[in-house]
Amino acid sequence: MRASWAAILEAIKVSDGMPVSDLARELGMSYMGVKQHCLKLTQMGCLDEWRVPREKKEVGRPEKLYRLTAKCDPLFPEAGVGLTLAVLKGVRKIYGEAAPEKLLFHHFQLLRDQWQPKVRAGKSMVEKATRLADLRDKSGWFSKCHYDASTGFRIEEFHSPMAKIYAEYPSAVRMEVQLLEQLLGTKVVRNEVATGKGRKRVVYEIATLGVREEGGKSERPPLPAPEVEDGEQGRLF
């Protein structure tokens, strides 16, 4: 795929939809050049277009925006979601209702152990969060750090490879937030924010002051294990 096409698709993914004028300005390309690329990507089935009414104070025809189609889904992987859901369903049937949560808990423990040395190498909360966002980005999450005076410091997520798993097992969302808190050593709040185009984006608001320290070390409560039914301890792990 051409580099210019990849840049256009990434910009649209982050924005949930953009007009040619905004794409050209953000990418530093000519209006006609971007328009031709968008037309070609539309012909290839990678983009579709829809029109959004302008604000009341603006005049003119509805604005035409481009957005990604399902054909672009393979560019933003979902962590083998079909196989994963099948496995979780299988262990639930064999080992009981608590088994899927145990597997997911184990998954987040492994991620913590894998990512912690790299995140802790950051010298500030901003650097740690940037390292974490980069690690998640390389693992299939499409996320970036962002700061402004009104929203504070946050990690914005534009794609999650585990979205369908979270829909089936909501407790995994709590495990993920606790993972981020452990890695960063501070409070993290997960919110879903409307983008204004009928869609939502997940953001993780980060407390930039960190957590209270004792003895020179940040307090990091251990990742709590999922609830275990009587007699099940040790059956799966």
Buried (B, 14 or more C-beta within 10 A) or exposed (E): EEEBBEBBBBBBBBBBBBBBEBBBEBBEBEEEBBBEBBBEBBEEEBBBBEEBEEEEEEEEEEBEBBBBBEEBEEBBBBBEBEEBBEEBEEBBEEBBEBBBBBBBBBBBBEBBEEBBEBBBEBEEBBEBBBBBBBBBBEBBBBBBBEEEEEEEBBBBBBBBBBBBBBEBBEBBBEBBBBBBBBBBBBBBEBEEBEEEBEEEBBBBBBBBEBBEEEEEEBEBEEBEBBEBEEEBEEBBE
